[in-house]
Amino acid sequence: MWEMNVESSILAASLASKYLKADGLCVFVGAKAVAVHPTPDMLAYAMAKSAVASLATNLSINSPFSVTLLLPYKTFKNFSHLLSFLLPFFSEVLDTEANRKSMPTADTSKWTPVHLIAEKVAEFLKEPKENVNGKSWLITTRAGETKFTIYQ
């Protein structure tokens, strides 16, 4: 759980700090359940997704001290041109093949289609929004209708 969620996010952040262009976008995927209430029945998952949220939030702050244990200072300084493009997304359940296999009897009308997140990312790339740096976007799907709202 940790490797799949946290280590991959740290790797993505490190690569973005070196290679992402000024008009690029770095997206982190969290979990709505972890963001809005305690989840003691999914402790490892909650810890990993909380760490991803913390990484995204701390990278959005223009201070090298918030991430010195994760990225070298000179690497972090490269984020100064990306600060308006760090976006954590939090959904309930993504509609993926793996989730459908692991939860075959679940109500999928509440699951978010992955292509909708891709479309939102493309929207941010085409028209960057001001004042959304580090803001968490909650994604809620009900009866096949998906809404994106700022959580912070």
N, C-alpha and C positions, 0 to 999 in steps of 0.2 A: 504494500500500500504506500509506504513512504517513498520507495524508489520510483514507483509509477507516477505519483503526484508531485512530491516535493523536489526530488532530485531532477526530474525532467523540467520542472519550472525554473529551478536554479540554472540549469544548463541553457534553457531558452533565454533567460535574462542575461546570462553571460554572453551568449552569442549575439543577442540583440544589441548589447552595449558596444560590441565591436563592429558589427556589420549592418545594422539597421540604419537606413537613411533617415534624414530629418523628418520626412513626411511619412515614415513607416508606422507600424502599429505592433505593439506587443500585447497579446491577450493572454490572460490567465483564467482557467476554468475552475471555479469553486463549486460549492454545493449549498443550495438554499437552506436545506434542513440544518446544516451546521451554522449558517450565518444568522438564523433567526431564533433558534432555541437549542437547548442542550440535547445531545443525542447519546446518552450513556449506553444504549444498546449497540452502538456502532462506534466504539471508542477509537479504534485505530483509524478508521475512515475520518472521523471528526477531527482527530489530531492532524492528520495529513492535510485535509482541506483547509483547516484553520491556518496551518503554516503557509499554504499557498496564498491565502487571503492576506496574511501578514506580510509576506514577501511583496506582493503587489502594492499594498498600501505604503510600505516603507520605501520602496523604490520610487514612489511618486513624490516623496518628500525630498526637497533639494538639500540633503545633508549626507555626507559620506559616512557618518557615524552609525546610521541606522542599519547598515548592511555590511559593516567591516568584516564580520565573520563569514559572510557568504561570498563576497566579491572583493578583490583587492581594490584599494582606493582609486588607483589610476584607472581601473576598469569602470568603477562606478561614476567617475567624473564624466565618462563618455555618455552617460544617460542625460546630461543636462540638455541636450538637443531633442530628447524624446519625451520629456516630461508630460506633454499634453496627450500622449498616446499610450499610456499604460492603463489598461482597462481590465478589471476582474469581472467575470461573468459568473453568476450563481443561478443554477437551474435546479429544479426538483429532480427529475429523471430525464436523461437524454434518450431519445428513441434511437437506440443502436441495436444491431444484431445481437451483441453480447447481452444487453439488458433484456431483450425479448427472450433469449434462451434461458437466462437465469431466473426470470420472473414470468413464466408463460401464462399465468392466470391473472396477472395484474391489469388494472384499468389503464390502458395505453392512451386514453383520451386526455390524460393529464401529463403526458410525456411530451417533451419539446423536440420537434424534429431538428436534427443537426443542421440541415440546410438553412433554417431560419437564423441560426446563430451566425453561420457563414455570411448570410445576406446582411446582417447587422454589422458585422466586421467590415464588409465591403462598403457599406454606407459610411462608416467612420473614415475609411480610407479616402473615399471620394469627397466627403465634406466633413472634415474634422470639427468636432464640437468643442467650444471653449468651456473651461471650468468643469471638465469631467475627469481630469487627471486623477487617477487613483480611486475614483468613485466606483462603488460596487453596483453592478447592474443586476437586479433580481429578474429572473425570467420565470413567468408563470404561464402555464398552459392549462386551459379549462375548455372542455368540449371542442377541442381542436383549434381554439383561438389562443394565440400567444401574445403576451404583453411584456414589454421591457420597461422597467422602472428603476430610477436611481434609488439605492438603499441608503447611502451615507448622506 
